Amino acid sequence: MNEAAITDLGTKLDLLTARVNRLEKIIDENLVNKRDYQVPLLPKDKIIEAIMDKLATYDVIVQKTTHTPGNGLVLTNVHGDKLQVSLRDTESLFDDNYEFDTLVSYQQKDIAPYDAFIFCIVDRQSKPQFLIFSKAQFAALLNHKQPSQGVYYFYFDKTWNGDYIDDREKPQIDVSEYYDNWKALIIN
């Protein structure tokens, strides 16, 4: 290789290195800006406390279980009837297109033991937001989904106009009726 070609390659390498450095700086700045919006997960005990407060008006006792997958809860009514509930908590990704948005997954094998499902998403004000499904309501939601290698994925979002959606599938699924759906946890 002649000296002119080596010099030309060296110049091109320097320009490419400078361009990569600029792109890395832009990416780092964007990641820092995204991190500014992140709200830490609430401690599980705080989430359970919020659930207990909501269900106290229905005379339901909430207990944490450790032997079930998915951070289970056992709800007991005044008659001693029990409900096995899955609790999933997650932080919002804070996409600017939504008030909050999150990704949650369930393995098919982890769904069967539960009578109800609670998804807790921490919003921009660090407050828990709850989407709550009875077993039948959750089964109806799953009818709109296709598992990927045995896993169901949910992209729960709250739009700026106040609608709750799962936009994993197209068309989007309106899940607004399940927001604060505490009655799904009441044992008759």
The 8 nearest C-alpha neighbors of each residue, nearest first, counted from 0:
[[1, 4, 2, 5, 3, 6, 8, 7],
 [0, 2, 4, 3, 5, 6, 7, 8],
 [1, 3, 5, 4, 6, 0, 7, 8],
 [4, 2, 6, 5, 1, 7, 0, 8],
 [5, 3, 7, 6, 2, 1, 8, 0],
 [4, 6, 8, 2, 7, 3, 9, 1],
 [7, 5, 9, 3, 4, 8, 2, 10],
 [6, 8, 4, 10, 9, 5, 3, 11],
 [9, 7, 11, 5, 10, 6, 12, 4],
 [8, 10, 6, 12, 7, 11, 5, 13],
 [11, 9, 13, 7, 12, 8, 6, 14],
 [10, 12, 8, 14, 13, 9, 15, 7],
 [11, 13, 9, 15, 10, 14, 16, 8],
 [12, 14, 16, 10, 11, 15, 9, 17],
 [15, 13, 11, 17, 16, 12, 18, 10],
 [14, 16, 12, 18, 17, 13, 11, 19],
 [15, 17, 13, 19, 18, 14, 12, 20],
 [18, 16, 20, 14, 15, 19, 13, 21],
 [17, 19, 15, 21, 20, 16, 14, 22],
 [18, 20, 22, 16, 21, 17, 23, 15],
 [19, 21, 17, 23, 18, 22, 16, 24],
 [22, 20, 24, 18, 19, 23, 17, 25],
 [21, 23, 19, 25, 24, 20, 26, 18],
 [24, 22, 26, 20, 25, 21, 27, 19],
 [23, 25, 27, 21, 22, 26, 28, 20],
 [26, 24, 22, 28, 23, 27, 29, 21],
 [25, 27, 23, 29, 24, 28, 22, 30],
 [28, 26, 24, 30, 29, 25, 23, 31],
 [29, 27, 31, 25, 30, 26, 24, 32],
 [28, 30, 32, 26, 31, 27, 33, 25],
 [29, 31, 33, 27, 32, 28, 34, 26],
 [30, 32, 34, 28, 29, 33, 27, 35],
 [31, 33, 29, 35, 30, 34, 28, 36],
 [34, 32, 30, 35, 31, 36, 29, 37],
 [33, 35, 31, 37, 36, 32, 30, 38],
 [34, 36, 32, 33, 37, 31, 38, 30],
 [37, 35, 34, 33, 38, 93, 32, 123],
 [38, 36, 34, 35, 39, 33, 93, 92],
 [37, 39, 125, 36, 123, 40, 90, 121],
 [40, 38, 41, 37, 90, 125, 121, 42],
 [41, 39, 90, 42, 38, 121, 89, 88],
 [40, 42, 43, 39, 45, 46, 121, 125],
 [41, 43, 45, 44, 40, 46, 47, 39],
 [42, 44, 46, 45, 47, 41, 88, 40],
 [43, 45, 47, 42, 46, 48, 41, 49],
 [46, 44, 48, 42, 43, 47, 49, 41],
 [45, 47, 43, 49, 48, 44, 50, 42],
 [46, 48, 50, 44, 49, 45, 51, 43],
 [47, 49, 45, 51, 46, 50, 44, 52],
 [50, 48, 46, 52, 47, 51, 45, 53],
 [51, 49, 47, 53, 48, 52, 54, 46],
 [52, 50, 48, 54, 49, 53, 55, 61],
 [53, 51, 49, 55, 50, 54, 48, 56],
 [52, 54, 50, 51, 55, 49, 56, 181],
 [53, 55, 51, 57, 56, 52, 59, 50],
 [54, 56, 58, 57, 52, 53, 59, 51],
 [55, 57, 54, 58, 53, 52, 59, 51],
 [56, 58, 54, 55, 59, 185, 53, 76],
 [59, 57, 55, 56, 76, 77, 54, 60],
 [58, 60, 76, 57, 75, 54, 55, 74],
 [61, 59, 75, 74, 76, 58, 62, 51],
 [62, 60, 74, 73, 51, 59, 75, 72],
 [63, 61, 73, 72, 74, 64, 60, 75],
 [62, 64, 72, 73, 71, 65, 61, 70],
 [65, 63, 71, 72, 66, 62, 67, 73],
 [64, 66, 67, 63, 70, 71, 68, 72],
 [67, 65, 64, 68, 71, 70, 69, 63],
 [66, 68, 71, 65, 69, 70, 64, 112],
 [69, 67, 70, 109, 71, 66, 65, 85],
 [70, 68, 71, 85, 86, 87, 67, 109],
 [71, 69, 86, 68, 85, 67, 65, 72],
 [70, 72, 85, 64, 84, 69, 86, 67],
 [71, 73, 63, 84, 64, 62, 83, 85],
 [72, 74, 83, 62, 82, 61, 84, 63],
 [75, 73, 61, 82, 81, 60, 59, 62],
 [74, 76, 81, 60, 80, 59, 79, 73],
 [75, 77, 59, 79, 78, 80, 58, 60],
 [76, 78, 79, 58, 75, 59, 80, 60],
 [79, 77, 76, 80, 75, 81, 187, 186],
 [80, 78, 76, 77, 75, 81, 74, 59],
 [79, 81, 75, 76, 78, 186, 82, 77],
 [82, 80, 75, 74, 79, 73, 83, 76],
 [81, 83, 74, 73, 114, 84, 75, 80],
 [84, 82, 73, 113, 114, 72, 74, 115],
 [85, 83, 115, 72, 113, 71, 116, 114],
 [84, 86, 71, 116, 69, 117, 70, 113],
 [87, 85, 117, 70, 71, 118, 116, 69],
 [88, 86, 118, 119, 117, 69, 85, 89],
 [89, 87, 119, 118, 120, 86, 90, 40],
 [88, 90, 120, 119, 40, 91, 87, 121],
 [91, 89, 121, 40, 120, 92, 101, 39],
 [90, 92, 101, 100, 93, 99, 121, 120],
 [91, 93, 100, 101, 94, 90, 99, 37],
 [94, 92, 99, 91, 100, 95, 36, 97],
 [93, 95, 96, 97, 92, 100, 99, 98],
 [96, 94, 97, 93, 98, 99, 92, 100],
 [97, 95, 94, 98, 158, 159, 93, 99],
 [98, 96, 158, 99, 95, 94, 159, 157],
 [97, 99, 157, 159, 158, 100, 93, 96],
 [100, 98, 97, 157, 93, 156, 91, 122],
 [101, 99, 156, 91, 92, 155, 93, 97],
 [100, 102, 91, 155, 154, 92, 156, 103],
 [101, 103, 154, 153, 155, 104, 152, 100],
 [104, 102, 153, 152, 154, 101, 105, 89],
 [103, 105, 152, 151, 153, 150, 106, 102],
 [106, 104, 151, 150, 107, 109, 152, 103],
 [105, 107, 150, 109, 108, 149, 151, 104],
 [106, 108, 109, 149, 110, 150, 105, 151],
 [107, 109, 106, 110, 111, 149, 105, 112],
 [110, 108, 106, 107, 111, 68, 105, 112],
 [111, 109, 108, 107, 112, 113, 106, 105],
 [110, 112, 113, 109, 108, 107, 114, 134],
 [113, 111, 110, 109, 114, 83, 67, 84],
 [114, 112, 83, 84, 115, 111, 110, 85],
 [113, 115, 134, 83, 84, 82, 133, 112],
 [116, 114, 133, 84, 134, 113, 132, 85],
 [115, 117, 85, 132, 84, 131, 86, 133],
 [118, 116, 131, 86, 130, 85, 87, 119],
 [117, 119, 87, 130, 129, 88, 86, 131],
 [118, 120, 88, 129, 128, 127, 87, 117],
 [121, 119, 128, 89, 127, 90, 88, 122],
 [120, 122, 127, 90, 126, 125, 91, 128],
 [121, 123, 125, 124, 126, 99, 120, 91],
 [124, 122, 125, 38, 121, 99, 36, 126],
 [123, 125, 122, 126, 121, 38, 127, 36],
 [126, 124, 122, 121, 123, 38, 127, 41],
 [127, 125, 121, 124, 122, 128, 123, 120],
 [126, 128, 121, 120, 119, 122, 129, 125],
 [129, 127, 120, 119, 121, 126, 122, 130],
 [130, 128, 119, 179, 118, 178, 131, 127],
 [129, 131, 178, 118, 177, 117, 179, 119],
 [132, 130, 117, 180, 177, 116, 129, 179],
 [133, 131, 116, 136, 137, 115, 183, 177],
 [132, 134, 115, 183, 136, 135, 137, 114],
 [133, 135, 115, 114, 137, 136, 138, 132],
 [136, 134, 138, 133, 137, 139, 132, 115],
 [137, 135, 139, 133, 132, 138, 134, 140],
 [136, 138, 140, 134, 139, 132, 135, 133],
 [137, 139, 141, 135, 140, 136, 134, 142],
 [140, 138, 136, 142, 137, 141, 135, 143],
 [141, 139, 137, 142, 138, 143, 136, 144],
 [140, 142, 138, 144, 143, 139, 137, 145],
 [141, 143, 139, 140, 144, 138, 145, 137],
 [144, 142, 141, 140, 145, 139, 168, 172],
 [145, 143, 141, 142, 146, 168, 140, 151],
 [144, 146, 147, 151, 143, 141, 142, 150],
 [147, 145, 151, 150, 149, 148, 144, 152],
 [146, 148, 150, 149, 151, 145, 152, 106],
 [149, 147, 150, 146, 151, 106, 107, 145],
 [148, 150, 146, 147, 107, 106, 151, 108],
 [151, 149, 106, 146, 147, 105, 148, 107],
 [150, 152, 146, 105, 104, 106, 147, 153],
 [153, 151, 104, 103, 150, 105, 154, 167],
 [152, 154, 103, 102, 155, 167, 104, 165],
 [155, 153, 102, 165, 167, 166, 101, 156],
 [154, 156, 165, 101, 100, 164, 153, 102],
 [157, 155, 100, 164, 99, 163, 158, 165],
 [156, 158, 163, 99, 98, 162, 97, 161],
 [157, 159, 97, 162, 161, 160, 98, 156],
 [158, 160, 98, 161, 97, 157, 162, 96],
 [159, 161, 158, 162, 157, 98, 97, 163],
 [162, 160, 158, 159, 157, 163, 98, 175],
 [163, 161, 158, 157, 175, 160, 164, 173],
 [164, 162, 157, 175, 174, 156, 173, 158],
 [165, 163, 173, 174, 156, 172, 155, 166],
 [164, 166, 155, 154, 172, 167, 171, 153],
 [165, 167, 171, 168, 154, 164, 172, 169],
 [166, 168, 154, 165, 153, 169, 171, 152],
 [169, 167, 166, 171, 170, 144, 165, 172],
 [170, 168, 171, 166, 167, 172, 165, 143],
 [169, 171, 168, 172, 166, 167, 165, 173],
 [170, 172, 166, 169, 168, 165, 173, 164],
 [171, 173, 165, 164, 174, 166, 170, 168],
 [172, 174, 164, 175, 163, 171, 165, 162],
 [175, 173, 164, 163, 176, 177, 172, 165],
 [176, 174, 163, 177, 178, 173, 162, 164],
 [175, 177, 174, 178, 180, 173, 179, 163],
 [178, 176, 180, 130, 131, 175, 174, 179],
 [177, 179, 130, 180, 175, 176, 129, 131],
 [180, 178, 129, 181, 130, 177, 131, 128],
 [179, 181, 177, 131, 178, 182, 183, 130],
 [182, 180, 183, 179, 184, 131, 185, 54],
 [181, 183, 185, 184, 180, 179, 186, 57],
 [182, 184, 133, 181, 185, 180, 132, 131],
 [185, 183, 182, 181, 186, 115, 133, 82],
 [184, 186, 182, 183, 187, 181, 57, 59],
 [185, 187, 184, 76, 80, 82, 81, 75],
 [186, 185, 80, 76, 78, 184, 77, 182]]
